[in-house]
Amino acid sequence: MSRVPSLNSPFMLGFDDIERALDRVAKAASDGYPPYNIERVARDETQPDRLRITLAVAGFSREELDITLEESQLVIRGRQQDDKTRQFLHRGIAARQFQRAFLLADGMEVLGAELKNGLLSVDLARPEPARIIRKIDIHAKD
């Protein structure tokens, strides 16, 4: 099934990249592992308004997790190795790998990450939008 372009208005010029990004996000959203939350964290004395992504990564150590910023995409990867020295009678918890990608708006900053009690939290700063008004000169040609 093909998707009907949603940004095809003649008044929206130069939004082709956003259209492609929406397609990428729609394809990546189908995988449900690991589960995650995205929350808005109010500003305080030391921090601006920010967003926090929290992933449930129980069983992963800090060394098995990797967070990278690739252009405008925040990519979180987890890689677990099978422990060959252990002999399981029942194996209900599999060693898994995952990759979760989040498309960030221009200007978003990654403030840091924390792993606590099996939850990986990544804080992002939401940029304050700058209101730009610029006068455009009109040149007359005769």
N, C-alpha and C positions, 0 to 999 in steps of 0.2 A: 504494500500500500504506500503510495507516495504522499508526501505531506504538501499541503497547499502553502505556498510562501505567505507568511503573515506580515512581512515587512515590505510589501510591494506597493505601498502608497507612493504617489509621485512627490509627496512632500517630505519623504524620508530618504534622503540621499546619503550614500556611503555607508549603509548599514549591512552590507553583504557579509562582513566578518561576523556580525552578531547572528545573522541567519545560520551561518555554518556552525557557530558555537552552540546555538540551540539544538541543532541536529546532533552534535557530539554529545551534549549533555543528555539528550533523550535516549541515546543508545547506551550510555554508561549507567543510567538510572535503573536498568533492569536487574542488576545484581544486588541482592539484599544483604550480602555479608561484607564486612561486619556492620551491624546496626549502628546508627549514629543519630545524634541530636545536633541541631543548630539553634543557638539561643542568642538573644540580644542581651548584653550586659551593660547596665547603665553606667554612666561616667561617675567617677569619684574624684577625690582631690588629686590623685596622681595619674589617673588613666582617662583617656577620652572614651566616648561611646565606642563599644567594640562588639564584635561577633565572636562566639565561641563554638567551635566544632568539637564535639565529644564523640569518640568512637569506642565501642565496647571491644577491647582487645585482650580479654582474659587469656592467660597462657602465653602471651608474647612478652619477652623481655625487651628492655630498652635497646639492646644490641640487634634484635630481630626486627626492629621497626626503622623505617627510613622516611623522612619528610623532605621533599624537594619542591622548589618553586621553579617551574618550567614555563617561561614566558608569563602568561597570565593564568596558569593552571597550578593549583596546589595539589600535589600528588603524594598520597600517603600509601606506603607499601609495607606489608608484613611478610616475612619469610621465616617459617619454622622448619627445622631439620628433624628428620626422624632420628631418635636415639636408638642406635643399633644394639646397644648394650642391654636394653630392657626387653624382657620377654612378657608379652601381654597374654593373659588368658581370655580377656575380653577387651576390645578396643572400641570404645564409644566416642572418644575424643581424638579426632584426627589432627595430625600436623597439617596445617593449611597455609596457603599463601593467599594474599589478597592485594588488590590495588584499588584505591578509591581516589577519584579525581574531582576537584571542585574548581569551577571556573570563577576567577576573581575579577571584579570590575577594575578598571584602570585606577591606579592610585592606592589600591588596598595594600596594606602592609601586614606582614606576619610578625606579630610581637614576640611569640615564643610558644613552646609546647611543654606539656607536663604529663608524665605517666604516674598515675596514682590509683591503687586498688583496681587494677585491670581496666581503667578508663584513660584513654589518651585524649587530652584536651589541647586544642590549638587555638590561640587567641589571635584575632585579626582586628586591625584598626580600620574603622570606617572613616574614609576621608570626609572632611567638611567640604561640601560643594562650594566652589568659588563662583560668585555671581559676576559674570563678565558682561559688560555692556560696552560696545565699541561703536563709534560713529564711523560710517563708511562715506567717504567723499564721493560726490557724483561729478564726473568730468563731462563737460559738454564737448561734443564733436560737431563741427559745422561743415 
